[in-house]
Amino acid sequence: MIHKIIVIDQRTTVGQVLYDDGLVPLETDLLTGFISALSAFAKCLGEESIEFKGADLGDNRFSLITRDHLTYAVFQDLFDNEPFARLALKEIIDIYHDELLTMNLALEQVRKTITKEITNLIETEYFPVNILKTINNEIEEIIASSGLNFDLMFLSSINHGIIQVWRRPINPSIMKQFLDIISKIPLEMSWMAEGKTSNYNILDLNDDIMTDFEAWMIKRISSTSYFIAGRALTNNAEEQKERLSSKLSLIFEQIAKIIEKALEKEWIAMAQSG
């Protein structure tokens, strides 16, 4: 999902935030300076208007679009549907560019209604991220008290990519496997995909061979385009091996119900306010 959108005046290298979901702690000034340098480099090569697919920074990616003397930067999750994010950015540029072009970003603040309208535009297309602030602690408690070692647990959208990651680091190859599986499941189905519990041997500190057991699962959130997915490990007990998948299923059911309830509450509130 999109985390930040920034507009930068290349004449002054001053930038202002057009959208920020508050989920990624990133200094705007640092990102602005970096983007200004890239745009200046492009102009040295004779490019008056650039579209730059961007660079990967950890688990995130940024892309640039320059129009006239303004550069727009979108900062999003690495595994997002990038074409969708760029279309959203171009839509914002088409709507607000003429107004932003007349402003001196070093002296004038972008009017609040612009940022509010952009937030509404983006978050009606995406999962309402504001509900995560109220349910993340409850979900974290379920994961932490499960007794399982989750090396990956995330919430995502079939169309738009990563929404929330509860367990990191993201392993790119594993994440791609999950998203490839999801892309092949018909959206109209209500499904839960479950991987077979597998085992492999490792050495402990005393050079004794231990067996670790692995299981993964993907669960759709109700009939929405959202799903939760994760992989868990446990070790050295046949009893745990047999119970791992059922335990994982229970955890996914609990988390899904929390998200479903929060979504329903949010949608009712939106309908009443509309």
N, C-alpha and C positions, 0 to 999 in steps of 0.2 A: 504494500500500500504506500501511497505518497505520505511522507512525513513533513516535508518542508517545501515551500516554493518561495524563491527570493527573486526580486528584481534589482538589477544593478545598473547604475548610470556609469558608462565607461569613461565619460569625460571627467568625473570626479572620483570614481571607484567607490562611491557610496552606495550601499544597498539597503533595502528595506524588505521586511518579511511580509509576504502576501498570505501565506498559510503556514501554520505550525500546529501539529497535533499534540506536541509536548511529550511525545514518547521517546524521542532521540535527543539526548543531551549533547548538543553541538553548538559551539560558539559561532554565531552568525558572522561576526567580523572575520574570523579565520577563513571560513568558507568563501566569504565575499572577496577577500584578498586573493585567494587561490584562483577563483573563477575569473577575476579581473585580469590576472596574469595570463591565463589561457586565452582569453578573448583578445588581449593585446598581441599575443604571439600570432594568433590567426590573422589579425589585421596586418601584421608585418609581412605576412605571406600574400597579402592582397585580397583577403577574403572580407568582403563588406558585410555579408550576412552568413552566419554559420549555424549549422545544426550539428551538434556533437553528441554522439551516443553516450559519451561519458566514461567514467572510470569507476572501478570497483574499490570501495573503501571498507575493508572488513566484510560485514554482512550487509552492506548498503551500496547503492550505486547512485551517481548523479549524472544528469544529462543537461545540456545547454541548448537554448535557442536564442539567437541574437536577431533583433529587428531594430533598424536604425541605430541609435546609440544606446539602446537598452538590451541587456542580456538577462534572460530568464533562466533560472536554474531550478530543476526539480530533483529532490533528494528522496529516494525511495528504497524499499527493500530489494535485496539482490535477486530474489526469485519471483519478483512481480511479473505480471504481464506487461512488459515494457511498452509495446505498441499502444496499449490502452492508456497508460500513464502519459505518453507523449501526446496522444489525441486530446486528453483532458487539458494538458498544458496549452496546446494550440487553441483550444476553445476559449480558455481564459485570456490568452493574448488577443484573440480576435475581438473579444468583448471589451477589454480594458486598456489595450495598448494606446489608443489615441489619447485617452485621458492622462495616462501615466507619462506619455511623451511630452506633455506640456508642463510637467512638474519639475521642480528642482528638488531632487530627493535628499539633498544635503540640508535643505532649509524647510521643506514642507513634508508633513506626514501624510501618508496615504490615508484617505478618508476611511473611517471605520466601517462604513457600509460596504466598501469594496471587499475588505477582508471577511466580513460576515457573509457576503454573497458567495465568495469563493469557497468558504468553509461549507456552506450549504450545498454548493454544487458538487464538491468532492465527497462529502460525507453522505449525501443521498445516493451516490453511486457505490459507496463502500460500506463496510460494517460500521455501525455507530460506535466509534472507539471510546466515546465518553463513558460507556457502560463498563468498560474494562477497569476503570478506576474503582468501581464499587464491588467488582466480583473477583479481581485478581488475588486478593488476600485469601479468599475462601478456596479458590482453585489451588493456590500454592500450598495451602494447608493439607488439602486432599492428597496432592502429589507427595509432599514431604512425609506424611504419616502413612503412606502406602506400604512402606517397607521394601519397595522396589527401587532399583537404581535406574532412573530414566536418563539416558544420554541424549534423548531428543523428545520434545513434546511441544507441539505448536498448534495454533489456530490459523486457518487459511481460507481463502476463497477460491473456488474453481476457476473463476474468471480473472481475478485481480491479484492473486498471490498472497504472500504472508501478511497476516494481521497482527499476531502476537506470538512470541516465542517464550515459553516458560522454562525450557531447559536448553542450554547451549553448551558447547559451541555447535554451530551448524556445520555438519559435514556435507560439503557440496554434493558428493556422489550419492550419499544416502538421501538427501533432500530431493535430488532429481529423480531417484527411484520412486519415492512417494508421489511426487507430482506427476510422473509418467503414468503411474497406476491410476491416479485420480482422473487423468485426462481420458482414460479409456472406459470409465464407468458412466453409463447413461445418466444424465442429470435428473430425469424424471423418476428414477428409482430411489427407494429408501434403503440404504445399505450400510452394512458394517463389514469391512474387509479385515481379515485376520491372518497373520502369518503363522506358519507352523513354528512351534517352539524348537529352536535348534540349539545345539551345544558345541562347545569347543574347549580345548584344554589350555590352561595357562600354568605358569610356575609361581608359587608363592615365595615369600622371603626365605623359607627353609628348603627351597628346591623341591617341595612336594607338589605333585601334579593335582590341580584343582579343576573342576569342571564348571564352566559358566554356561548359563542357559539364557537364551535370547528370545523375545517375542515382540512382534509389532502389531499395530492395529490402526485402522482408519475408520472414523465414524462421522457420518453426515449429521449436521445439526438440523433436526426436523426435516422439512421439505425445502430448506433454503439452499443456497449455493455454497454455504460455509461448512467446514468440516474440521475435526480435530484429528491429529495423527501423532503417533509416538512410538518409541522403541524402548523397551525395558530389559534389564539384565538382573539375574539372580544367580547364586552359585551353590554348588556342592551339596545339593539335596534333591534326591529323586522326587520326594514329596512336593517340594517347591516347584519342580519342573512341571508336574502334573497340574498344579494349581495356578501356574503362572498366567495362562491364557484367561481362565475364568476370573482371576483377580484383576487382570488388566481390563477385561470387559466391564466389570463392576465400576472401576475407576472412571472409565470413559463414559459410562451411563450417568454417573454422578455429575461429571463436568458438563456433559451435554445438557442435562436438565437445568443446571445453573445458568448456562448461556441462553437456553431457550426461554426461561422465565424472565431474564433480564431483557432479551429482545422483545418479548411480548409486551412487557411493561413500557419499553421505549416506544414501540409502535403505537400503543394505545394513547400515550401522551402526545405523540406527534399528530395523531388523528384528531384528538380533542382540541389541540392548539391550532390546527389547520381549519 
